[in-house]
Amino acid sequence: MKFRTLKTVRFDNHTDKYLRRAIRNIFGFRPGNIFLYRLAFTHKSASQETIKNLRINNERLEFLGDAILDAVAADFLFKTFPAKDEGFLTEMRSKLVSRAQLNKLSQKMGVDNLIQLENSNTGMFRSFKGDAFEALIGAIYLDKGFNFTRKIILKRVIGHYIDMDDLVNQEVNFKSKVIEWAQKEKKQASYNVLEEIGTGYKKQYLVELVVEGQPIARGQDYSIKGAEQNASEKAWQKINGDSL
Protein backbone atom coordinates (compact mmCIF):
# COMPACT_ATOMS: atom_id res chain seq x y z
CA MET A 1 0.00 0.00 0.00
CA LYS A 2 1.41 3.43 -0.97
CA PHE A 3 -0.14 6.78 -0.10
CA ARG A 4 2.05 9.07 -2.19
CA THR A 5 -0.37 9.88 -4.99
CA LEU A 6 -3.68 9.45 -3.20
CA LYS A 7 -6.05 12.33 -2.67
CA THR A 8 -7.65 13.16 0.68
CA VAL A 9 -6.31 10.04 2.34
CA ARG A 10 -7.58 9.44 5.85
CA PHE A 11 -5.84 6.94 8.09
CA ASP A 12 -8.15 4.32 9.56
CA ASN A 13 -7.42 1.33 11.79
CA HIS A 14 -6.27 -0.74 8.82
CA THR A 15 -3.72 1.82 7.63
CA ASP A 16 -2.65 2.46 11.24
CA LYS A 17 -1.64 -1.19 11.44
CA TYR A 18 0.25 -0.85 8.15
CA LEU A 19 1.99 2.29 9.38
CA ARG A 20 3.03 0.66 12.66
CA ARG A 21 4.38 -2.36 10.80
CA ALA A 22 6.26 -0.20 8.29
CA ILE A 23 7.94 1.85 11.01
CA ARG A 24 8.88 -1.30 12.91
CA ASN A 25 10.41 -2.80 9.76
CA ILE A 26 12.39 0.36 8.96
CA PHE A 27 13.54 1.41 12.43
CA GLY A 28 13.06 -1.68 14.59
CA PHE A 29 10.69 -0.23 17.20
CA ARG A 30 6.96 -0.05 17.84
CA PRO A 31 5.43 3.44 17.66
CA GLY A 32 3.56 4.69 20.67
CA ASN A 33 1.45 7.70 19.64
CA ILE A 34 0.56 6.75 16.07
CA PHE A 35 -1.01 10.17 15.40
CA LEU A 36 2.46 11.74 15.43
CA TYR A 37 3.58 9.40 12.67
CA ARG A 38 0.46 10.00 10.61
CA LEU A 39 1.21 13.70 10.89
CA ALA A 40 4.86 13.20 9.91
CA PHE A 41 3.79 11.68 6.59
CA THR A 42 1.10 14.27 5.78
CA HIS A 43 2.52 16.72 3.25
CA LYS A 44 1.15 20.27 3.31
CA SER A 45 -0.52 19.66 -0.05
CA ALA A 46 -2.65 16.96 1.60
CA SER A 47 -3.74 19.15 4.53
CA GLN A 48 -7.48 18.81 4.87
CA GLU A 49 -8.33 19.80 8.41
CA THR A 50 -7.41 22.62 10.75
CA ILE A 51 -7.09 23.05 14.49
CA LYS A 52 -7.47 26.68 15.60
CA ASN A 53 -6.85 27.79 11.99
CA LEU A 54 -3.61 25.77 11.83
CA ARG A 55 -3.57 23.29 8.95
CA ILE A 56 -2.70 19.73 9.93
CA ASN A 57 0.48 18.67 8.13
CA ASN A 58 4.10 17.79 8.81
CA GLU A 59 5.65 21.27 8.65
CA ARG A 60 5.94 21.82 12.42
CA LEU A 61 7.37 18.33 12.92
CA GLU A 62 9.78 19.03 10.06
CA PHE A 63 11.04 22.11 11.93
CA LEU A 64 11.55 20.06 15.08
CA GLY A 65 13.19 17.12 13.32
CA ASP A 66 15.61 19.45 11.54
CA ALA A 67 16.85 20.75 14.89
CA ILE A 68 17.21 17.23 16.32
CA LEU A 69 19.14 16.02 13.28
CA ASP A 70 21.46 19.03 13.43
CA ALA A 71 22.21 18.43 17.12
CA VAL A 72 22.86 14.70 16.73
CA ALA A 73 24.95 15.22 13.58
CA ALA A 74 27.06 17.91 15.26
CA ASP A 75 27.71 15.71 18.31
CA PHE A 76 28.52 12.68 16.14
CA LEU A 77 30.95 14.58 13.90
CA PHE A 78 32.63 16.32 16.84
CA LYS A 79 33.43 12.94 18.39
CA THR A 80 34.23 11.15 15.11
CA PHE A 81 36.75 13.76 13.88
CA PRO A 82 38.55 15.04 17.04
CA ALA A 83 41.44 16.55 15.07
CA LYS A 84 39.36 18.47 12.49
CA ASP A 85 38.62 22.19 12.68
CA GLU A 86 35.28 23.98 12.80
CA GLY A 87 35.21 24.61 9.05
CA PHE A 88 35.51 20.91 8.25
CA LEU A 89 32.88 19.96 10.83
CA THR A 90 30.46 22.58 9.51
CA GLU A 91 30.88 21.38 5.93
CA MET A 92 30.44 17.74 6.97
CA ARG A 93 27.28 18.54 8.90
CA SER A 94 25.91 20.33 5.85
CA LYS A 95 26.60 17.23 3.77
CA LEU A 96 25.14 14.87 6.34
CA VAL A 97 21.81 16.70 6.73
CA SER A 98 21.52 18.31 3.29
CA ARG A 99 18.18 18.14 1.52
CA ALA A 100 19.69 15.97 -1.22
CA GLN A 101 21.07 13.55 1.38
CA LEU A 102 17.77 13.35 3.28
CA ASN A 103 15.86 12.81 0.04
CA LYS A 104 18.14 9.86 -0.74
CA LEU A 105 17.84 8.44 2.76
CA SER A 106 14.05 8.67 2.62
CA GLN A 107 14.03 6.71 -0.61
CA LYS A 108 16.62 4.12 0.43
CA MET A 109 14.84 3.39 3.70
CA GLY A 110 11.36 3.27 2.20
CA VAL A 111 10.13 6.29 4.14
CA ASP A 112 9.00 7.94 0.92
CA ASN A 113 6.45 5.15 0.33
CA LEU A 114 4.45 6.35 3.33
CA ILE A 115 4.09 10.01 2.37
CA GLN A 116 0.67 11.45 1.56
CA LEU A 117 0.59 13.97 -1.29
CA GLU A 118 -2.57 15.44 -2.74
CA ASN A 119 -1.02 16.07 -6.14
CA SER A 120 0.39 13.08 -8.05
CA ASN A 121 2.90 15.37 -9.78
CA THR A 122 5.66 14.92 -7.20
CA GLY A 123 7.97 17.07 -9.30
CA MET A 124 6.18 20.06 -7.83
CA PHE A 125 7.60 19.18 -4.41
CA ARG A 126 11.24 18.27 -4.94
CA SER A 127 12.09 18.18 -1.23
CA PHE A 128 9.02 16.32 0.04
CA LYS A 129 10.97 13.13 0.78
CA GLY A 130 13.58 14.87 2.91
CA ASP A 131 10.94 17.04 4.57
CA ALA A 132 9.01 13.93 5.63
CA PHE A 133 12.21 12.32 6.91
CA GLU A 134 12.84 15.33 9.16
CA ALA A 135 9.21 15.28 10.30
CA LEU A 136 9.55 11.60 11.14
CA ILE A 137 12.58 12.34 13.32
CA GLY A 138 10.49 14.99 15.06
CA ALA A 139 7.70 12.46 15.62
CA ILE A 140 10.12 9.88 17.09
CA TYR A 141 11.51 12.54 19.42
CA LEU A 142 8.06 13.50 20.73
CA ASP A 143 7.04 9.86 21.03
CA LYS A 144 10.21 8.36 22.51
CA GLY A 145 12.47 11.17 23.74
CA PHE A 146 15.84 12.54 22.70
CA ASN A 147 18.13 9.69 23.79
CA PHE A 148 16.04 7.10 21.98
CA THR A 149 15.91 9.27 18.85
CA ARG A 150 19.66 9.83 18.98
CA LYS A 151 20.27 6.07 19.05
CA ILE A 152 17.91 5.56 16.10
CA ILE A 153 19.73 8.21 14.05
CA LEU A 154 23.18 6.85 14.89
CA LYS A 155 22.46 3.12 14.55
CA ARG A 156 19.60 2.85 12.07
CA VAL A 157 20.40 5.81 9.81
CA ILE A 158 24.07 6.83 9.92
CA GLY A 159 25.28 3.36 10.86
CA HIS A 160 23.42 1.60 8.06
CA TYR A 161 23.17 4.11 5.23
CA ILE A 162 26.02 6.64 5.46
CA ASP A 163 29.55 5.95 4.23
CA MET A 164 31.62 8.58 6.02
CA ASP A 165 34.61 8.18 3.70
CA ASP A 166 32.40 8.89 0.70
CA LEU A 167 30.84 11.83 2.53
CA VAL A 168 34.23 13.37 3.25
CA ASN A 169 35.09 13.27 -0.46
CA GLN A 170 31.67 14.37 -1.64
CA GLU A 171 31.40 17.77 -3.29
CA VAL A 172 28.04 19.40 -2.63
CA ASN A 173 28.50 23.17 -2.49
CA PHE A 174 28.57 23.87 -6.21
CA LYS A 175 28.03 27.59 -5.71
CA SER A 176 31.24 27.84 -3.69
CA LYS A 177 33.07 25.86 -6.35
CA VAL A 178 31.83 28.16 -9.12
CA ILE A 179 32.75 31.30 -7.16
CA GLU A 180 36.23 29.92 -6.39
CA TRP A 181 36.70 29.05 -10.06
CA ALA A 182 35.57 32.53 -11.15
CA GLN A 183 37.95 34.23 -8.72
CA LYS A 184 40.84 32.05 -9.86
CA GLU A 185 40.09 32.77 -13.52
CA LYS A 186 39.46 36.47 -12.75
CA LYS A 187 35.95 36.29 -14.14
CA GLN A 188 32.92 38.16 -12.84
CA ALA A 189 30.11 35.81 -11.77
CA SER A 190 26.67 36.79 -10.47
CA TYR A 191 23.26 35.24 -9.78
CA ASN A 192 20.06 36.93 -10.90
CA VAL A 193 16.51 36.04 -9.91
CA LEU A 194 14.66 36.04 -13.23
CA GLU A 195 11.20 35.07 -12.11
CA GLU A 196 9.01 33.95 -9.22
CA ILE A 197 6.77 31.13 -10.39
CA GLY A 198 3.54 30.31 -8.58
CA THR A 199 2.30 31.49 -5.19
CA GLY A 200 2.21 30.27 -1.61
CA TYR A 201 3.93 26.97 -0.92
CA LYS A 202 4.03 26.29 -4.66
CA LYS A 203 6.17 29.36 -5.39
CA GLN A 204 9.51 28.66 -7.03
CA TYR A 205 12.41 30.89 -8.02
CA LEU A 206 14.12 30.85 -11.40
CA VAL A 207 17.74 31.95 -11.06
CA GLU A 208 20.33 32.54 -13.78
CA LEU A 209 24.09 32.37 -13.34
CA VAL A 210 25.92 34.98 -15.41
CA VAL A 211 29.67 34.88 -16.05
CA GLU A 212 31.35 37.86 -17.70
CA GLY A 213 27.94 39.15 -18.77
CA GLN A 214 26.99 35.87 -20.44
CA PRO A 215 24.18 33.63 -19.13
CA ILE A 216 25.67 30.23 -18.31
CA ALA A 217 23.04 28.18 -16.53
CA ARG A 218 19.62 28.42 -14.94
CA GLY A 219 18.24 26.72 -11.85
CA GLN A 220 14.78 26.51 -10.32
CA ASP A 221 13.79 25.62 -6.77
CA TYR A 222 11.48 26.53 -3.90
CA SER A 223 14.18 28.75 -2.40
CA ILE A 224 16.60 31.21 -3.98
CA LYS A 225 19.50 29.38 -2.36
CA GLY A 226 18.33 26.07 -3.80
CA ALA A 227 17.88 27.60 -7.26
CA GLU A 228 21.39 29.05 -7.11
CA GLN A 229 22.78 25.64 -6.19
CA ASN A 230 20.92 24.00 -9.09
CA ALA A 231 22.27 26.58 -11.53
CA SER A 232 25.77 26.19 -10.05
CA GLU A 233 25.70 22.42 -10.42
CA LYS A 234 24.85 22.74 -14.12
CA ALA A 235 27.58 25.34 -14.58
CA TRP A 236 30.12 23.20 -12.71
CA GLN A 237 29.46 20.34 -15.10
CA LYS A 238 30.16 22.70 -17.98
CA ILE A 239 33.32 23.96 -16.32
CA ASN A 240 34.65 20.43 -15.86
CA GLY A 241 33.71 19.68 -19.45
CA ASP A 242 35.61 22.77 -20.64
CA SER A 243 32.51 24.08 -22.36
CA LEU A 244 32.47 27.54 -20.77
N, C-alpha and C positions, 0 to 999 in steps of 0.2 A: 504494500500500500504506500503510495507517495502522495503528498499533499501539495507539491510545489505549484501545480498549475490549476488547482481547484479554486472555484469561486465560492465565497461565503461559507467556508468550511467551519463546522462547529464540532468540537470534540465531544464525543459521547463516551459511555462506558467502554464500548468496544475499542475505540481509538485510544482511550486512556491506557488500556491494557497493552496495545501495540506500542504506545509511546514509552511506557515503563520497560517493556521488553527491549526496545531498541536502545534505550539509555543504558540498561544493564549490559547489553552486548557490547556497546561501544566503550563504556567507562568502567564496567565491572561493579557497579553498586546499584542498589534499589532506591529510586527517588522517594522522597517523603511527601512533600507538598507538590502534587502533580500540576497544580494550576500554574506554578512558577515556570514549569517546563513548557506548558502550553503557550504561555506568554512569550517565552524566549524564542519560540518558532513562529510567532505571528508577526509577519512583516507589516510595516505601516500601510502598505497598499491593501492589506486584508483587514484593516481595522473596521469593525462594524458597530461596536458599542462604545459608549462613553461612561465614565464615572466622574461626576462633578465637572463635566465638559472636557475631561481628559480622555483622548482616544486610547483604547486598549490595544497596545502593540509592544514590540520588544525594544523600543528606543531607550527607555529609562534603564532597562536591564543591560542594554548595550553600553551605556555610559558607565555603569557600575562595573561590568565585566572588563572593560578597557582599563580601568584603574587597577583592578586586581591583577590582570595580566602584566601590566607595567611593573607593579611592585614585585611580583614573583620573578619576572624576567630579570629585573635589576639585581635582586638578591642572588639569583642563580649565577648570573654572569660575574658578579663581584667575587663570588667564591670560586668560580671555575677558572677565572683568569686573574690570579692575585698579583701578577707582575705587569698587567696592562694599565695604561693610563685612562683618564676619563673620556678622552676623545674616542678611543677604541671601544670602550664599554657602551658609550652612547650610540655609536654606529651599529654595534652588534644588537643592542636592544631594538633599534629601529628595524633591523632586518628580521629579528625574531618575532616581532609583533606587527609587522607591516601588513597592510590590507591584502597585498598579493599573497603573503605567506599564510594569513588566516583563511583566505579564500581556498588555497590549496589544501590546508589542513581540514577544513570543513568537508571538502570533496573526498579526500583520502579516507577520512574516518566515517563517512556516511552521514554526517550531520546534515548536509544539504538536502538529503532525501526527506527530511522531516519538516522542512520550511513551508509555510503557507504563504502563497502569493496570490493576489487577486488576478493579476494580469499574467497571462501565459508567456508574454514576451519578456523573458528574464533579462534580455539585453538592456532593458530600460534601467535595471538595477544591478549595476556591475559589481557592487560590493555587498550584495545581500547575503552571500554565503559567509563572509567574514563577520558581517554585522551580527548574524545569528549565532556564530561561534562565540563572540564576545558576550552576547546576551545569555547564552547557555552557561558561560562561566559565572556571570552574575547570578543566575538562578541557582547554581550549585552552591555558591557562597551563601546566599540567603537561606537555602535549605539545610546545608551541612556545616557552615562555618568556614573561617579562613584556613585553618590548618588542614582540614580535609581537602579543601579546594586546592591548596598549594600542592599537596601530595598527588592529586589527580593531574594537575598541570605538569609536574615534574616527571611522574612515572608513566602516565597514560598518554601524554602529549609529547613533551620534549624527549622523554626516554625512548619512545617507540617511533616517532615520526620525524625527528630533527637530527640531521647529521651536522654536528658542530663544525667539523673540518670544512664541509662544503659551504656552510654559512659564513665562515671566516673569509673564504675566497670569493664569495658571491658579491657581484656588483649590482647595487640597486638604485643608488642615487645618480640617475642619468643626468639630471640637471647640473649637479656639481661637476660631473665629468665634462659636460659640454662647456660650462663656464671656464673650467681649468684649461680645456683645449683652446678656447677662444683667446684667453689671456696669453697662453704660450705662443700662439700663432699671431698675436697682436691684431685680432679681429674683434670688431664690435658686435656683441650679441645681445638681443633683447627679446622679451616676451610681450606680446600684445593680446589683450582680450578682444576678439573680433565680434563675439555675439553671445548673448545669453539666450538659451533655448529652453522654452517651457516655463512653467511657474511652479511655485511651491516646492514640494519634495521631488518633483520631476525636473526641476530646473537644472540645466547643464551649462557649462562654459566651454566655448570654442576658443582655443588659444593658438596663436601662431608664433613660431620661433623665427626671428629674422637675424641673419648674419650679414654684416656689411651691406645692409639695406635690401638684401634679397631674402624673400620668404623661403625657408628651408623645410619646415615640417609643421603640421598642425596636430593638435591633440584635443580631445573632448572628454570631459568628466564632470562629476557632480560637485567638484570643488576646483577652484582656480589652480591650486597646488597640484592636484591630480592631473589636470589638463596639461600643465606645464611639464610634468613628469612624462606623460604620454608622448607629447611632442618631442621631448628630449631623447626619449628612447628611440624614436624613429630617426632622429637626427644622428644619434650616436651610431646607429647601424650604417647610416650613410658615411659617416666619418671613417669608420673602420673599413668600409668598402671603397674608400678613396673616391667617393662620388660627389663630394662637396666642392 
